[in-house]
């Protein structure tokens, strides 16, 4: 089981090999992730999806990448050329750096050298991911601002507000994990999720879960929502709203290498937040039950397989959400972040900190009960909030009807308004316009 003491001792060539393997893995993950997403969504919509380039269309992403890499690179006139060119790099580089602290497995022998399956680790490793996510936002903002396009600028401004809102909620969702694990190191957080213990109730022995996704389920559910908002994925892809912003912050980027970098950054960020969810909440590279009953499941190179399977499942969740849910309104996005996720996080952190400070022995049981209470309270809140929203909309509709009635009846105490232009049908003017002598 690796710890912080196992890092910083690798030869330089081992570190280079690890870095290259992570880079190649993420590039291939983007290529096959695009193919997988298109295939899954097409099946959900009763279509075939890519099926021409290669067997089962596997080479379609490669063909698209080659096309964007070799396509003529156009730069619109009037843009800030330096920032316009640098913005895609600011987007993609922090995404790759974030994966350096994700643990893939335990200590193994690599070319005769004992080394953990992780590039590096820090006492504050999770904060590194949050810092890199913040830097990535600069790429979106600068891409929108440097394009000098109203659609791109609006997309950049939306991204700024969205990331600020959801990054606060994401950081707060980690606090309960830090309190429970007692560390911010990713390798040690995975180690803390090894084994779950038992709860003895009379003659009954109940196995307790070891994953923080079960012990700290409110934090996990909040993180699931925030990772959708942090990566600008449906239903929170407001910075790229095609319906009102054409393409959002990257409207002025043609389908060239710069556009390919932007798309790569988006998918790499999806894999970063997926890997972080596996590390913090889903037991990391450790095998799930009942595979964990096998003595060799968490030794050697086998954990790479368990990590990859979990990563595929989490990525499949992203695809399922995209295919199933529509884009929300921007006011709903902000209200969810500021009025629901952040207050709920603060209350949950207070409860977890209280029980940790009191050193309650049956912590997992208490947390599970508290989770049920919090989720129930959240469900009640959403129910009454929906009811209140419907009442507000009904009241607004009544006010609008009253307004129109008063506007149409000045003799009843209303106010005079100029007549509205009546529609034209096939070049024929309305009767009012004809009688008034208008052309």
VOGU-3710 file (C-alpha; in Angstrom, 3 decimals, decimal comma):
1> xxxxxxxxxx> 0,000/0,000/0,000  1,768/3,205/-1,135  2,148/6,227/1,133  3,734/9,658/0,834  7,119/8,210/1,840  7,182/6,092/-1,341  7,298/9,126/-3,632  10,276/11,229/-4,632  12,708/8,293/-4,805  12,116/7,087/-8,388
11> xxxxxxxxxx> 14,899/7,393/-10,976  14,319/10,097/-13,557  13,746/7,601/-16,351  10,984/5,871/-14,371  9,216/9,222/-13,860  9,524/9,976/-17,576  8,029/6,589/-18,453  5,116/7,204/-16,078  4,471/10,664/-17,515  4,537/9,379/-21,099
21> xxxxxxxxxx> 2,223/6,476/-20,242  -0,285/8,849/-18,595  -0,146/11,190/-21,601  -0,674/8,352/-24,096  -3,443/6,888/-21,939  -5,347/10,190/-21,858  -4,951/10,785/-25,603  -6,231/7,280/-26,382  -8,983/7,741/-23,785  -10,131/10,872/-25,619
31> xxxxxxxxxx> -10,180/9,074/-28,991  -12,086/6,065/-27,712  -14,192/8,221/-25,367  -15,545/10,203/-28,323  -16,291/6,959/-30,191  -17,927/5,420/-27,118  -20,077/8,465/-26,480  -21,269/8,632/-30,074  -22,015/4,903/-30,095  -23,896/4,899/-26,784
41> xxxxxxxxxx> -25,971/7,967/-27,620  -26,802/6,567/-31,060  -27,997/3,316/-29,484  -30,101/5,250/-26,981  -31,643/7,108/-29,935  -32,066/3,948/-32,065  -29,289/4,858/-34,510  -26,108/3,100/-35,586  -23,562/5,830/-34,942  -20,082/5,695/-36,534
51> xxxxxxxxxx> -19,814/2,507/-38,592  -17,810/3,391/-41,719  -14,203/4,126/-40,739  -12,704/0,866/-39,496  -14,367/-2,068/-37,795  -17,431/-0,823/-35,861  -16,324/2,707/-36,734  -13,354/2,539/-34,337  -11,190/4,691/-36,622  -13,742/7,493/-36,899
61> xxxxxxxxxx> -12,191/9,505/-34,043  -8,731/9,031/-35,576  -10,045/10,290/-38,908  -11,661/13,318/-37,233  -8,437/14,099/-35,384  -6,383/13,909/-38,585  -8,904/16,097/-40,379  -8,756/18,806/-37,698  -4,975/18,605/-37,521  -4,523/19,014/-41,275
71> xxxxxxxxxx> -7,330/21,471/-41,935  -6,500/25,054/-42,896  -6,086/27,154/-39,773  -8,034/30,416/-40,037  -7,620/33,337/-37,633  -10,405/35,943/-37,746  -9,382/39,551/-38,160  -9,644/41,726/-35,075  -8,835/39,045/-32,516  -6,121/39,329/-29,883
81> xxxxxxxxxx> -3,782/36,918/-31,659  -1,526/36,080/-28,700  -4,336/35,202/-26,309  -6,356/33,655/-29,136  -3,531/31,183/-29,763  -2,559/30,613/-26,126  -6,090/30,020/-24,753  -6,428/26,391/-26,039  -3,069/25,530/-24,460  -4,147/27,032/-21,129
91> xxxxxxxxxx> -7,187/24,788/-21,360  -5,468/21,503/-22,128  -2,205/21,652/-20,134  -3,746/21,894/-16,608  -6,048/19,000/-17,495  -3,074/16,727/-18,170  -1,235/17,940/-15,051  -4,212/17,071/-12,841  -3,901/13,376/-13,665  -0,402/13,195/-12,194
101> xxxxxxxxxx> -1,778/12,691/-8,668  -4,375/10,024/-9,556  -3,310/6,611/-8,152  -3,714/3,694/-10,572  -2,473/0,907/-8,296  -0,175/-0,177/-5,452  3,594/-0,476/-5,398  4,792/-2,728/-8,241  8,080/-3,764/-9,799  8,758/-1,770/-12,979
111> xxxxxxxxxx> 11,941/-2,857/-14,784  13,325/-4,058/-11,476  12,483/-0,842/-9,604  9,841/-0,809/-6,856  7,545/2,122/-7,588  3,885/3,048/-6,980  1,526/3,171/-9,956  1,170/6,928/-9,606  3,296/9,710/-11,028  3,493/11,753/-7,830
121> xxxxxxxxxx> 1,654/12,553/-4,630  1,502/15,566/-2,338  0,252/16,252/1,194  -2,316/18,532/-0,501  -2,759/16,555/-3,726  -6,515/17,126/-4,016  -5,993/20,884/-3,842  -3,722/20,576/-6,876  -6,691/19,333/-8,923  -8,827/22,261/-7,772
131> xxxxxxxxxx> -6,016/24,675/-8,632  -5,602/23,195/-12,119  -9,367/23,386/-12,665  -9,231/27,078/-11,772  -6,409/27,646/-14,247  -8,385/25,870/-16,943  -11,137/28,447/-16,551  -8,713/31,130/-17,691  -8,452/29,297/-21,001  -12,227/29,484/-21,510
141> xxxxxxxxxx> -12,413/33,140/-20,455  -9,462/34,178/-22,605  -10,748/32,187/-25,589  -14,025/34,091/-25,374  -12,511/37,507/-24,702  -9,738/37,257/-27,297  -12,219/36,262/-30,020  -13,904/39,701/-29,802  -17,255/38,077/-30,562  -20,390/38,764/-28,486
151> xxxxxxxxxx> -21,333/35,078/-28,448  -17,841/34,023/-27,376  -17,634/36,735/-24,683  -21,014/35,703/-23,252  -19,851/32,073/-23,176  -16,685/33,066/-21,326  -18,644/35,115/-18,778  -21,062/32,255/-18,227  -18,183/29,871/-17,650  -16,637/32,210/-15,073
161> xxxxxxxxxx> -19,812/32,439/-13,008  -20,532/28,723/-13,384  -17,089/27,522/-12,341  -16,963/29,878/-9,350  -20,326/28,571/-8,184  -19,659/24,884/-8,660  -16,011/24,881/-7,650  -17,017/26,152/-4,204  -19,541/23,334/-3,889  -16,978/20,822/-5,185
171> xxxxxxxxxx> -14,356/21,917/-2,672  -16,886/21,708/0,155  -17,901/18,193/-0,911  -14,280/17,105/-0,311  -14,188/18,439/3,262  -16,122/15,501/4,728  -13,690/13,105/3,023  -10,726/15,015/4,469  -12,254/14,939/7,948  -12,935/11,243/7,732
181> xxxxxxxxxx> -9,618/10,253/6,109  -7,453/12,721/8,021  -5,350/13,527/4,945  -5,428/15,287/1,565  -3,056/12,793/-0,079  -4,785/10,764/-2,784  -2,783/7,585/-2,132  -3,542/7,708/1,601  -7,248/8,414/0,980  -7,376/5,225/-1,094
191> xxxxxxxxxx> -5,608/3,371/1,737  -8,209/4,632/4,230  -10,935/2,936/2,174  -9,355/-0,522/2,547  -11,745/-2,743/4,483  -14,894/-1,560/6,136  -15,126/-3,300/9,493  -18,258/-4,803/11,021  -21,149/-3,721/13,200  -22,244/-6,164/15,940
201> xxxxxxxxxx> -25,941/-6,037/16,851  -26,504/-8,830/19,353  -25,643/-12,027/17,561  -25,872/-10,364/14,159  -22,689/-9,132/12,461  -23,251/-6,643/9,652  -20,349/-5,813/7,281  -19,865/-2,065/6,971  -19,002/-0,370/3,668  -15,528/0,959/3,072
211> xxxxxxxxxx> -16,172/3,341/0,174  -16,774/6,968/1,106  -19,476/7,077/-1,578  -21,603/5,017/0,825  -20,364/6,325/4,160  -20,549/9,960/3,004  -23,296/9,700/0,428  -24,401/13,387/0,537  -20,851/14,478/-0,310  -20,743/11,970/-3,154
221> xxxxxxxxxx> -24,087/13,077/-4,629  -23,094/16,731/-4,428  -19,784/15,948/-6,107  -21,600/14,143/-8,924  -23,572/17,313/-9,636  -20,558/19,587/-9,362  -18,394/17,495/-11,684  -21,062/17,933/-14,377  -21,003/21,687/-13,830  -17,210/21,869/-13,597
231> xxxxxxxxxx> -16,724/20,165/-16,961  -19,493/22,099/-18,786  -21,345/18,904/-19,617  -25,063/18,476/-20,226  -27,263/19,562/-18,486  -24,842/22,303/-17,354  -23,186/23,136/-20,705  -24,365/26,755/-20,628  -21,001/28,204/-21,824  -21,485/26,208/-25,041
241> xxxxxxxxxx> -25,231/26,751/-25,425  -25,755/26,116/-29,154  -29,331/27,325/-29,057  -28,500/30,866/-27,976  -24,694/31,261/-28,262  -23,987/29,375/-31,522  -21,073/27,501/-29,890  -20,208/29,658/-26,906  -16,659/30,579/-26,052  -15,151/28,700/-29,030
251> xxxxxxxxxx> -17,462/30,159/-31,688  -14,590/31,837/-33,539  -12,322/28,782/-33,491  -12,527/26,929/-36,779  -12,406/23,143/-36,941  -8,620/23,144/-36,840  -5,927/22,090/-34,401  -6,960/24,787/-31,886  -10,512/23,477/-31,876  -9,169/19,940/-31,448
261> xxxxxxxxxx> -7,222/21,083/-28,370  -10,378/22,599/-26,874  -12,308/19,385/-27,411  -9,413/17,339/-26,001  -9,332/19,540/-22,893  -13,045/18,957/-22,309  -12,735/15,182/-22,502  -9,535/15,070/-20,440  -11,305/17,092/-17,746  -14,116/14,541/-17,795
271> xxxxxxxxxx> -11,588/11,767/-17,145  -9,906/13,876/-14,429  -13,095/14,375/-12,421  -14,001/10,722/-13,032  -10,614/9,566/-11,720  -10,966/11,886/-8,741  -14,406/10,482/-7,928  -12,969/6,953/-8,062  -10,070/7,951/-5,798  -12,056/9,871/-3,180
281> xxxxxxxxxx> -15,362/8,031/-3,103  -15,234/4,674/-4,942  -12,294/2,974/-3,241  -9,674/4,015/-5,789  -7,898/1,171/-7,540  -9,049/-1,393/-4,970  -11,272/-4,209/-6,230  -14,979/-4,050/-5,382  -16,757/-6,751/-3,441  -16,908/-9,727/-4,058
291> xxxxxxxxxx> -13,713/-9,585/-6,160  -11,928/-8,211/-3,088  -12,422/-11,588/-1,386  -9,669/-12,917/-3,636  -6,327/-12,434/-1,878  -4,468/-11,329/-4,997  -7,105/-8,860/-6,229  -5,353/-5,796/-4,797  -1,783/-6,799/-5,529  0,448/-6,476/-8,562
301> xxxxxxxxxx> -0,979/-5,142/-11,801  -4,565/-6,307/-11,267  -5,685/-2,983/-9,689  -5,135/-1,304/-13,066  -8,034/-3,372/-14,382  -10,366/-2,431/-11,506  -9,521/1,258/-11,920  -10,173/1,098/-15,668  -13,541/-0,636/-15,170  -14,632/2,008/-12,671
311> xxxxxxxxxx> -13,479/4,741/-15,048  -15,546/3,284/-17,893  -18,626/3,092/-15,658  -18,296/6,706/-14,490  -17,737/7,898/-18,072  -20,815/5,933/-19,111  -22,742/7,919/-16,495  -21,651/11,152/-18,209  -22,908/9,826/-21,536  -26,198/8,644/-20,043
321> xxxxxxxxxx> -26,846/12,053/-18,476  -26,124/13,782/-21,783  -28,565/11,544/-23,628  -31,293/11,719/-20,985  -31,438/15,287/-19,650  -32,057/18,631/-21,389  -30,055/21,780/-20,784  -31,272/23,780/-17,788  -31,882/27,521/-17,710  -29,079/29,719/-16,454
331> xxxxxxxxxx> -31,049/30,953/-13,441  -31,751/27,333/-12,482  -28,042/26,558/-12,779  -27,057/29,414/-10,458  -29,878/28,711/-8,012  -28,853/25,057/-7,705  -25,243/25,981/-7,006  -25,743/28,834/-4,548  -29,094/28,062/-2,907  -28,970/24,267/-2,669
341> xxxxxxxxxx> -25,523/22,687/-3,013  -23,475/25,150/-0,933  -25,921/25,410/2,033  -26,455/21,644/2,035  -22,695/21,128/2,012  -22,194/23,455/4,972  -24,840/21,694/7,061  -23,404/18,272/6,204  -19,848/19,359/7,050  -21,053/20,671/10,408
351> xxxxxxxxxx> -22,666/17,321/11,224  -19,639/15,284/10,147  -17,220/17,530/12,038  -19,371/17,316/15,176  -19,422/13,536/15,208  -15,730/13,310/14,388  -14,912/15,708/17,212  -17,048/13,664/19,635  -15,289/10,511/18,365  -18,514/8,546/17,942
361> xxxxxxxxxx> -17,603/4,858/17,650  -20,378/3,917/15,247  -19,425/6,594/12,762  -20,511/4,804/9,540  -23,923/3,963/11,021  -24,448/7,518/12,215  -23,312/8,927/8,875  -25,654/6,619/7,005  -28,589/7,688/9,191  -27,651/11,335/8,785
371> xxxxxxxxxx> -27,368/10,835/5,043  -30,908/9,458/4,918  -32,154/12,438/6,946  -30,330/14,958/4,762  -31,480/13,353/1,511  -35,054/13,249/2,821  -34,876/16,912/3,805  -33,481/17,755/0,365  -36,307/15,841/-1,336  -38,893/17,713/0,749
381> xxxxxxxxxx> -37,181/21,000/-0,072  -37,216/20,305/-3,794  -40,887/19,292/-3,621  -41,995/22,472/-1,892  -39,641/24,586/-3,976  -41,261/23,170/-7,121  -44,691/23,867/-5,670  -43,674/27,433/-4,813  -42,262/27,903/-8,301  -45,561/26,778/-9,815
391> xxxxxxxxxx> -47,484/29,169/-7,585  -45,159/32,028/-8,554  -45,594/31,245/-12,233  -49,380/31,075/-11,859  -49,375/34,410/-10,019  -47,171/35,979/-12,707  -49,558/34,728/-15,365  -52,528/36,252/-13,519  -50,697/39,577/-13,259  -49,915/39,441/-16,974
401> xxxxxxxxxx> -53,557/38,766/-17,798  -54,660/41,629/-15,570  -52,103/43,875/-17,264  -53,388/42,971/-20,721  -56,994/43,515/-19,603  -56,230/46,992/-18,272  -54,220/47,841/-21,382  -57,129/46,868/-23,621  -59,760/48,715/-21,561  -58,720/52,317/-20,837
411> xxxxxxxxxx> -62,299/53,207/-19,928  -62,117/50,753/-17,009  -59,206/52,544/-15,393  -56,474/51,277/-17,684  -53,928/53,270/-19,582  -53,684/54,042/-23,285  -51,054/52,176/-25,273  -50,192/52,424/-28,968  -51,645/49,605/-31,087  -49,310/46,696/-31,787
421> xxxxxxxxxx> -48,341/45,898/-35,373  -50,526/43,124/-36,681  -48,826/40,273/-38,564  -48,486/40,244/-42,334  -49,598/37,187/-44,232  -48,178/36,579/-47,722  -47,659/40,270/-48,323  -51,271/41,220/-47,411  -51,441/43,944/-44,769  -53,892/43,816/-41,904
431> xxxxxxxxx> -57,273/45,470/-42,323  -56,356/48,196/-39,814  -53,253/49,122/-41,802  -55,184/49,095/-45,079  -57,926/51,338/-43,779  -55,384/53,721/-42,264  -53,707/54,159/-45,644  -50,341/52,625/-44,668  -48,187/50,923/-47,333
//
